[in-house]
Amino acid sequence: MKTIKTVGLLAAVTVAMSALVTSASYAAARCNLFLSGAAFCEKPITPGVTIESGTRRPFRCTAGPLVIPTRDRRLTYLLTAGHCIRSGGQNGRWYSRTRAGGALVEIGQAGPYVFNLGADIGVIRVTNANWIEAGNTPVFAATAEWLRNEETTFPILGETTLRPREENCAVGQTNGGLCGEIAATSQTFRFRPSGITVAGLTYDQDVYSASGNSGGPVLVSKLGGYDVEGTIVGKKEHTFQMIYEPLGTALRELNALRGLSLELLTTANEERPVQNKEEKEEGERIEAKEKEEEVSERVQKEEEEAGEKAVKEELEEEERELKEKAEEEARNLPKILNKGKEVARAVRFSGESKLTSRVSILGNSLEVTCSATKTEGEFEAARPLGPFHFDFERCTTSLGGTCTGLGEREGIILSLGTFHIVYDKLGTGTELGGGVLFLVANTHFECTVSVIKKLILTLGQLLCLITPINTLSKKATVTCETTSTLGDPKETVYWNGAGTEVNIKEGLLSSENDSSFTMSAESTKGEIEAAEEIEIMA
């Protein structure tokens, strides 16, 4: 029987082809093809989709794993990050959609959350019939899996805990599906701008996260499905490496601090007793009373904590300094303006390459060339940065053969990450240049050269030029260049918002067949078109 090494949400697990997950073997929801910031599935509610609060300024996060109370298995809760519940309003309503552009459909009301030294986790109770199936399987023990770009969900078998150097994958509504290696466990991070410190967290070496991924499930591949390892809670400052909350810690803290005893919904327990009308109403009355008591206790606790004047003043002073520094840096960075010369709201863009894209490694004769590259992304509101999504197509190597992505549609290599508009030069007039700093998440090229498989992994920072600047236009040209030496990038220096020169000579790194990472470069030239006219004001 032929075996294959699968990567992506089937990360680094060698399995028999006949044992791969098939949508015919379990209950699955239909999902739409992934769009960053618009990741949606049809009924029932599914982990990995975009969710947003019902507040005046909606707060977007990602739906996490489904759980059920141990004392009443007829109820269903959706996990997400505790700071999402905090920002979306205590006991507030949360929503999702069944498709991009569709109407918002209420999921249910936010429940207890923890956002302190112990954990960053919260729950949303799933009560709206529009997100629940009739019968004894109201929701499926499944997850969206955006990396493979399939219109279906995949089963959840159980939970697991990994150690450093083991591999896992994360599902978020901004970045889709990303895979990498655990760097460290039991870590402590301080979240900005709240100043709240959370311990017991884990971060991955080469999975880069972005705003909106919080709450999404962290998964480990198993034969026939996936185990849940935790939920995304943020990213490391400056490096953007993904941070997540282990599931065991999350459930333990919810039980200890909020009295909510939960267990993960899996294929083994997804069939549950049916609740009649009277039982449902009685349960809702009991839950409402418990929530009132819980809110009262939480308010009392927060008031006591706020009474620690020295800590509060220290946090406020630090936040003020950070805000002033951020505002100062923002004043010194390029701005994205609309045709009214005002700072633009969120603006989406798309485009494609005009030249062949080439990825090369220093000291290596193997060069990957892709004859077409399509891109889409978004400038975030009032900020010169945002997420991007590249599709490399029709890729070959300088030694012959063809390339495809691991876990992707045949012949398509997916690259995700975030970008920042920076200064490529300092000065005035023609000396002033605009640059795009791409923070590239792990991108896999699997190439077949004379029946030999070659796996190339590329990640890190890529600096390119962008034109025009100081000109109102819907279109812009992005140019990435190399020197005459393969793997040697031409653009390596930019200036950040503090006016500091930054050198990323070895910003983009690649490895071949799990060898050590080596400096690499990409050359391409493409045109992007924004949804409206904008000006990159430098």
C-alpha positions, -999 to 999 in steps of 0.1 A, spaced: 0 0 0 14 34 -10 21 58 19 25 96 17 38 122 41 10 148 45 16 183 57 -8 211 67 -35 200 92 -22 164 85 12 178 97 42 155 94 21 123 99 28 94 75 -5 76 68 -19 51 44 -39 67 16 -69 45 24 -70 59 59 -72 96 49 -103 114 61 -132 114 37 -163 135 40 -186 105 34 -176 88 67 -189 113 92 -214 141 97 -200 173 80 -212 208 74 -207 226 41 -182 254 41 -174 282 17 -139 284 2 -117 304 25 -116 342 24 -95 361 49 -118 378 73 -149 361 58 -145 324 67 -180 309 69 -197 275 70 -234 266 68 -255 252 97 -246 239 122 -220 262 138 -184 252 131 -151 259 148 -127 280 126 -154 304 112 -155 342 116 -176 354 146 -183 389 157 -199 407 187 -231 426 185 -215 457 200 -217 491 182 -182 485 170 -181 448 162 -152 428 176 -141 399 153 -126 367 165 -126 330 154 -149 303 167 -130 278 188 -138 241 197 -172 230 207 -177 219 243 -206 205 264 -213 209 302 -207 177 322 -238 183 342 -262 189 313 -250 174 280 -279 188 261 -263 223 261 -237 234 237 -210 260 241 -184 275 217 -150 283 231 -131 314 220 -105 337 236 -114 353 269 -103 387 257 -127 384 228 -156 380 252 -142 409 273 -140 432 243 -173 421 229 -192 429 261 -201 407 291 -232 386 283 -233 402 249 -247 385 217 -224 370 191 -230 364 154 -217 347 123 -228 342 87 -234 313 64 -216 329 35 -196 361 26 -220 390 22 -248 371 39 -269 383 68 -255 382 103 -272 353 123 -271 353 160 -252 323 176 -261 331 212 -251 349 243 -216 352 257 -211 333 289 -183 331 316 -148 340 306 -113 341 322 -87 367 312 -61 368 339 -28 352 350 -45 317 348 -59 317 313 -74 335 283 -106 316 275 -143 322 273 -176 306 260 -206 315 239 -237 294 244 -252 282 211 -289 287 214 -302 299 180 -320 272 161 -305 286 129 -271 272 140 -284 239 155 -297 207 139 -328 189 150 -325 156 168 -298 142 191 -269 156 172 -275 194 174 -240 203 163 -212 182 147 -180 172 164 -160 188 136 -138 217 125 -133 238 94 -99 231 78 -91 261 56 -56 250 45 -68 223 21 -94 247 7 -122 221 8 -159 229 12 -164 206 41 -155 200 78 -135 173 94 -141 153 126 -128 160 161 -117 128 178 -103 140 212 -78 163 229 -40 160 232 -10 178 247 23 182 228 59 189 237 84 213 222 96 204 186 64 185 179 41 198 151 6 212 151 -16 235 131 -39 264 138 -71 275 122 -80 312 122 -105 334 103 -77 358 92 -48 335 82 -67 303 74 -48 272 83 -11 274 92 12 247 105 45 247 124 66 234 153 61 241 190 89 263 203 82 264 240 54 256 265 45 271 300 53 306 288 41 339 303 31 368 281 18 403 287 -9 414 264 -11 449 249 -28 473 255 -46 458 284 -14 451 304 -29 417 315 -3 389 320 -13 353 312 8 323 322 9 287 310 8 296 273 25 279 243 40 294 212 49 280 178 83 285 160 70 293 125 33 299 126 26 336 123 -7 350 135 -27 381 129 -56 401 144 -89 381 143 -74 346 147 -80 347 184 -102 318 196 -95 296 167 -87 259 173 -51 245 175 -52 209 161 -31 178 158 -37 153 130 -48 118 138 -59 89 116 -95 97 106 -96 132 121 -80 157 145 -73 161 182 -77 196 198 -47 210 215 -59 245 224 -71 279 212 -53 308 197 -50 338 220 -26 361 202 9 366 188 43 375 201 52 412 199 76 420 170 79 384 157 41 377 153 46 340 163 13 324 173 5 320 210 -22 296 222 -39 284 253 -37 247 260 -72 231 261 -66 214 294 -57 246 311 -86 265 296 -112 239 308 -96 237 343 -97 274 348 -133 278 336 -143 251 362 -121 265 390 -129 302 386 -164 302 370 -179 269 381 -184 258 346 -174 221 341 -170 213 304 -158 185 282 -147 186 245 -173 176 220 -160 147 200 -174 120 177 -177 98 207 -201 121 226 -218 142 199 -251 122 201 -269 137 231 -303 135 248 -331 157 233 -343 185 255 -381 191 256 -396 226 258 -402 226 296 -367 214 304 -352 240 280 -372 269 296 -362 257 332 -326 254 321 -327 289 307 -342 303 340 -315 286 361 -287 298 337 -300 334 338 -300 333 376 -265 319 377 -253 346 352 -267 373 374 -249 359 404 -217 354 384 -218 390 371 -222 403 406 -193 383 419 -171 393 389 -179 430 394 -170 428 431 -137 410 423 -128 436 396 -135 464 420 -112 448 446 -85 443 420 -89 479 409 -83 490 445 -46 480 441 -37 516 433 0 511 428 -4 484 402 -31 504 384 -11 536 382 19 516 369 -1 500 342 -17 533 332 16 551 330 31 523 309 1 522 286 3 560 282 40 558 272 33 529 248 4 549 232 26 580 228 54 559 212 29 542 189 14 575 179 48 590 173 59 561 151 25 562 132 32 599 124 65 589 109 52 560 88 35 562 53 -2 568 55 -30 553 34 -53 582 23 -86 582 3 -94 606 -24 -107 631 2 -72 632 17 -85 615 48 -71 583 64 -87 555 46 -110 529 61 -102 492 55 -96 487 18 -93 453 0 -71 447 -29 -62 419 -54 -38 415 -83 -15 392 -102 22 390 -113 34 406 -145 67 386 -144 76 351 -134 81 347 -97 114 331 -87 124 317 -53 161 309 -48 184 298 -20 219 311 -15 245 285 -25 219 262 -41 214 257 -78 178 247 -73 154 276 -82 116 275 -81 99 295 -109 61 301 -110 46 316 -142 16 331 -124 10 345 -89 -23 358 -77 -27 379 -46 -54 394 -24 -53 413 9 -65 443 29 -52 475 42 -65 477 78 -85 508 88 -62 538 95 -31 515 94 -5 509 67 -6 471 72 -28 441 69 -31 404 59 -21 390 24 -28 358 5 -6 346 -24 -14 317 -48 16 306 -68 6 287 -99 23 266 -126 56 262 -107 86 243 -119 123 241 -109 155 250 -127 164 213 -127 131 203 -143 100 188 -129 68 205 -114 59 217 -79 27 217 -59 16 228 -25 12 204 5 -24 201 15 -35 225 -13 -53 221 -46 -31 204 -71 -6 228 -86 -14 257 -62 11 268 -36 -5 290 -9 15 317 10 -1 337 39 11 364 62 9 401 70 24 431 53 36 465 65 41 497 43 75 511 53 101 536 41 126 521 17 146 553 17 147 585 38 149 619 22 127 641 0 114 641 -35 127 613 -57 149 600 -29 119 590 -8 107 555 -15 79 532 -4 85 496 6 64 466 15 77 444 42 60 409 39 60 387 70 58 354 53 44 324 71 57 289 63 52 283 26 57 247 13 69 238 -22 68 201 -30 87 195 -63 93 163 -82 127 163 -100 134 131 -119 111 111 -96 129 125 -66 108 145 -41 122 178 -29 105 197 -1 113 234 1 101 254 31 102 292 29 94 318 57 105 351 72 107 387 60 107 399 23 113 435 14 99 449 -19 94 483 -35 59 498 -41 50 526 -66 35 551 -70 36 570 -37 21 605 -31 -2 598 -60 -40 589 -60 -45 557 -78 -64 524 -76 -34 505 -89 1 500 -75 32 480 -86 51 458 -62 87 449 -73 108 423 -55 144 419 -68 175 399 -63 212 406 -72 230 386 -98 236 359 -71 208 334 -65 193 337 -30 207 372 -25 179 399 -21 185 433 -35 163 452 -10 175 446 25 172 480 44 142 499 54 133 525 81 106 519 108 83 545 124 109 555 149 133 564 120 156 535 128 174 518 100 166 480 99 187 455 80 171 422 70 198 408 49 188 373 61 151 381 64 138 354 40 149 319 48 145 285 31 154 249 37 155 219 14 143 185 26 144 195 63 180 208 61 190 239 80 176 273 70 196 294 46 193 330 33 170 331 3 153 356 -20 123 361 -42 121 381 -74 88 391 -90 68 421 -102 31 424 -99 2 449 -100 -24 452 -73 -57 470 -77 -76 484 -46 -113 486 -42 -111 524 -43 -86 550 -51 -60 554 -24 -27 573 -19 4 560 -1 15 593 14 52 592 24 
